[in-house]
Amino acid sequence: MIEKIKCIIVDDEPPAIRLLEKHIAKVSFLELITTTTNSLAVLEILEKQNVDLLFLDIQMPNLTGIQLSKIIDSKIKIIFTTAYPQFALESYDLNAIDYVLKPFDFERFYKAVSKLKPHTEVKHTESSATNYVFIKTDGKNNLEKVYVDDILYIEGLKNYVAIHLTNKQIITYNTLKHIYETLPNHKFIQIHKSYVVSIAHIDKTSSTTVQIYGNELPLGNTYKTDFFKKIDKNIL
């Protein structure tokens, strides 16, 4: 298993909070505890909650992000998210994990949080084997471990399959059918003869498309009934 990094978003701009919420939801090793627009409220939250990471804006009323970072426990990691590049040098003096300039996309966000990932991975046992699969790459004995929760979607390419992950793409000599049957059934669904998608990473759908990570994929007529039946329990 991967231990979850418990995090808080601290930002006085609601659109920025919504974007961070969306990005955090895509990352398997992050767990969002709460959000707040009030930097003073963070101090109360930290007294009651175990928190590992703050996504912290700098220009805020009451306490700036820089001031807040000097008060909190030094064990709590910080990723500054701001539109102001002039504070970057000072932030690194405060041992910030990263300094991300707004506006930023998921790729830049994932690069920042990935700096924490190696510290959260724990040894896998046979009982947790479904959390990952081994994919053949450039040869019979070349295998790469892929965590299931990092898979966005899988694309069939004739005799090959492209596995699109949150941070890269892997090409393997295999069939879409075989890989789909290997993955946990409750986490993936086939939407087209050439595409299998991660249900958790779906951003939006229509009657003809499924959007994941900015990629618009076709929803085939043959697969529509099963697709909407499977996601129906998550529709509000």
Secondary structure, 3 states (H helix, E strand, C coil): CECCEEEEEECCCHHHHHHHHHHHHCCCCEEEEEEECCHHHHHHHHHHCCCCEEEECCCCCCCCHHHHHHHCCCCCEEEEEECCHHHHHHHHHCCCCEEEECCCCHHHHHHHHCCCHHHCECCCCHHHHHHEEEEECCCCCCEEEEEHHHEEEEEEECCEEEEEECCCEEEEECCHHHHHHHCCCCCEEEEECCEEEEHHHEEEECCCEEEECCEEEECCHHHHHHHHHHHHHHCC
